[in-house]
Amino acid sequence: MDMLAMLSVIGMLFLLLACGFICRRTGVIDHTGSKKLSELIIKVGQPFMIVSALSQQEYTTENLHLALIATGIGIGMHVLTAAFAFFALKPVRNLDERKICEFGTIFANTGFLGFPIMRALFGEKGLFMAAFYIIGFNVLLWTWGIVVLGRGRSDIRMTAKKAFFNYGTIPCVIGFLVFLSRAWFGNYVIPDAISGFLNALSNLCTPISVLVTGSLLATVRVRSFFERKSIWYLVAIKLLVWPVLVCLLAKLFRLPSMYALFCTAMAALPSASTVAMLTEMYDIEPGYSSQIVGLTTLLFIGTLPLIMLMAQWIIT
């Protein structure tokens, strides 16, 4: 596990956050621009990032085995996190706040931030696992995630169409089929024009999503962070309690150290920027969700290194 490489990536993310903050304060990014950039990431950047990550992996029996393990870990981790969040967030009495906190606990920034962090920590193997781990994120996001946001709302409902046809599951299916096709047709090389196109669009995700998160932080009054205790409860649950529990469970069930550290790192990531994007789309306390995404992203810069040092000591 390369801690120095991780710290370098975290430093880069902090600078992007600061840049987004300054851009919002100076008017380079306004409310309309932020909303359109979020839409660009959800509808264009994220789908192509998924397709690019899955389809450009070399097919071998070993890689297929690792891909299935990572996919299983991703689905299992999200189901486990959903159960934990459902009970852990019960003390939050306001329905909208509880929905957003629960959603923000379940769904971490496993793609935009997870990809560079996992590559820094575990090399190309970590990036490979992250590419398939994100399948679980998208399966749960557009099913259980919609159920969570739809509580108390008659206009937000889970349907079969939403479960199977959305901006997450379709790219996952396409990317996985392209990966498997290399077993049937050999490890063919994707033409440079297509691979370059996929990489260019997927590379938009991390910088733009972090810039938007930084711009959201610029719209929040410092005092407002202390007006709602539920925000700090969520921060403690999301960035400290849950990663430690995951690490201890991995140790208890004797997972190989690579998988145990990988699960812990994924659990320690901040709330996904998708939280703010979807709550804005459905008009569910968008300002509150922006605070959660911004604050967890800002604080994970300090909590992640501590969690990973602790995890390495416990597991190894």
N, C-alpha and C positions, 0 to 999 in steps of 0.2 A: 504494500500500500504506500503510494508516494504522497506523503503529506505536503512536501514542498510544492509539488505541482498543483495540488489542490488549493493551497494558499495563494498561488499565483493566479489561478482562475477566479478565486473569491475576490482578489484585489481588482481584477479586471471588471467583475460584476459590480463592485462598489463604485468604480469610476463611471460605469454606464448609468447606474442609479443617480449619481451626482449630476451627470450630464443631462439626464431626463428632467431632474429637479430644476436645473438652471434654465433649460429650454422652456419649461412651463412658466417659470417666474418671469422670463424675458419675453414671453409671447410667441416664441418660435413654435411651440405646440400649444394649441388651445383645446377647449372641450370638444369641438367638432373634429379637430385633427386627431385627438386621442381616441375618440370613438371610431373613426375611420381606420386608424392604424390597428385597433383591436379587431375590427371586422376583417381587415386584410390578413391578420395572423390566423384567425379562426377559420376563415373560408378558403384561404390560399396557402399561407405559409405552413400551418400545422399539417394539413393533409399531405402536402408534398414532402415535408420533413419525414413523415411516417413512411411514405412510399420509398423515399430515398434511402432511409436507414435500413429498411427491411430488404429491399430489392438488390442492394449493392453488396450484400454479404456473400462470400464464397460458400458454395454448398459442399459439405463433406459430411460423412456419417457423424463425426464428432461434433461438427457445428449444428447439425440437425438435433442431436441429443441435447446440446447446450441450449438451443433455441426453445425446445419443448420445456426444458427445466425452467428457463427464464420466463416463458409464458405462464407456466403453472405457478411460479413464484409471484408473478404480477397479479394474477387473478386471486390467488390465495391471500396475498398481502392486502389487497383492496377489500376483499370480503371480511377479513379479520379486522381491518381498520374501521370498516362500516359498523360492525358490531360494537367495537370499542367506543366509537364516536357517539353512537345512538344512546348508550348509557352514560358516558362521561359528560355529555352536554345537557343532560336532564336538568341540572341546577339552573341553567339559563332559562328564565321564565318567559321573556318576550319571544313570541313564536318566530317572528322574522329573524331576530338575532340568533335564536337557536338553530334555525335552518341554515343560515349562512355559516355559523360556527361549525356545525356538523359537516356541511359540504366542504368547508375549507380544511377540516381535519382529514377527511377521507382523501381528498384529491390534492396531491402535492405537485409541485412544478417538476414533474419527472422527465419532461421532454426538453423544454427551453433551457432550464438550468441543470436538469439531471444528466443530459448527454455530456456536456463539457466536464461536469464534476466527476462522473463515473469514468470518463476517459482519463482524467487527471489522476484519479485514485488507483485505477486498476488497468490502465492501458487499453489497447484495442479490444481485449476480452470484455472489459467493463462496458465499453460502448456497444459491443455486440449484444450483451445481455440487456442493456437498457433499451435497445431497439425493440426487443421482443417483450420486455417487461411492460412497455407502454400499451400493449394490446389489452392487458387487464384494465389499465386506466380508462381506455376508451369504451370498453364493454360496460364497465360499471358507471362511467360518467353519463352515458346516454340512456341508462336504464334506471338504476337505483338513484343516481344523481337527480334525475328529473322527478322521481317520486319524492325525494327530500324537498326539493324546491316547490313542489306542487301541494304540499300540506297546507290546508286551509284556503286553497285557491281552486276554483272550479275551471279556470281557463288554462291551467297547466296540468296536462294529463299524459301519462305514459301510454303509448300505443305501440303496436307491433311495427308500424312503419317507422316511428322514431327510433326504435331499438335497432333496426337493421339498416336503415337508410339515413345516415347522418355524416357529418364531416370527420368522424373518427373511425367508425367501424368499416366503412367502405375502403378508405386508404389502407387499413390494416389487412383486409382481405386481399386487396390488389398486391400489396407488398409481399405478403406471405406466399401468394401463388407464384409471383415472379421468383422468389427465393427457391420454392420447390421445383419450379420448372427447370432449374439448373441441374436437377437430378435426372431429368428426362432428356434434356438436350445438351448436357455437358455444361461446364462452367463458361458459358459464352460471355463475351465482353460486350457490355452495353455501349452503343456508339457514343463517342465523345460529346456530340451535340446534345443527346438526351441526358447523359449523366451530368454534363455541365449545367443543363437546364434545371434538373432536379436539385443539384447541389446549390445553385444560385438562389433558388426559391427557399429551400430549407434553411440556408444560412441567414435568411432574413429574421428567423424566429427569435433567436436569443437576444441580439442587440435591440430589436424593436420592442419585444415584450418587456425587457428590463428598462428601456427608455420610457415606455408607457407607465410602468410601475413607478419609476422615479417622478414622472410628471403628476401621477396621482397623489404622491406624498406631498407635492408642492401645494396641493389644493386643501390640505387638511391643517386646521389649527392645532398647534401643539397641545393646547388645553383640552381639546376634544378627545385626545388619547386617554385622558385620565377621567373623563366624564362617564365612561361606560366600563365597568369592571369586567364585563364579559369578554372584552378584547384581550385583557391581560390573562384572564383564565384560559382563553383559547391559545394564546402564545405559550403559556406554560405547558398545556396539554400537548400542543402540536410539536413544539421544538425541543421539549425536555422529557416529559413523562413518557410519551409514546415511543420515541426512539430508544429510551432506556429499557422499556418493557420488551420491545422487539429484540434488542440485544440479549436480554436475559432469557427470553423464550428460545432464541437461536442456540444459546449455550445449553439450555435445558434439554433440547431435542438433539443436541450434538450435530448440528449442521456443520459441514466443512467450513473452515474459517473464511474462505473466499465468499461463499454464499451468505454467511452470517454477517460479514462486514458489508456486503452489498445491500442486504435487506435493511441493516441499520442506517446506512447512508441514505437510502431511498426514504426511509421513515423520517429522517431528520431534515428533509427539504422543506422549504416554505410552502404556503398555500399557493395553488396554481393561479396564474393570472386569469384563467378561464372563469374563476369564481366571480371576479369583478365584471367580466364581459357578459356572463349569463344573467347575473342579477341586474345589470343595467338593462339588458334586453327585456327581462320580465318585470322590471320596475320593483325590485325587492331590496329596499335600502341600499342603493348603489354606493352611497357615500360611506356607509358602514363597511361594506365589503371591500371598498378601496382601502380603507384603513387597515383591515386585516391583511390583505395582500401586501400592501406597502410595508407594514410594520414587521410581519413575519419575514419578508424578503430582506429587510434591513438588518434585523436581529440575527438571522441565520448565519450571517457573515461571521459573527462571533461564536454562536452556539455550535455550528457544525464541526469546527476543528476540535472543540472540547469533547463533543460526543464521540467523534471518531478516535480520539486518543484514549478515551475511557473504554470504548468498544474493543480496541486493539489489546488493551491490557486485560480485559475480562475474557475475551475469546482466545487469545493466544498465550 
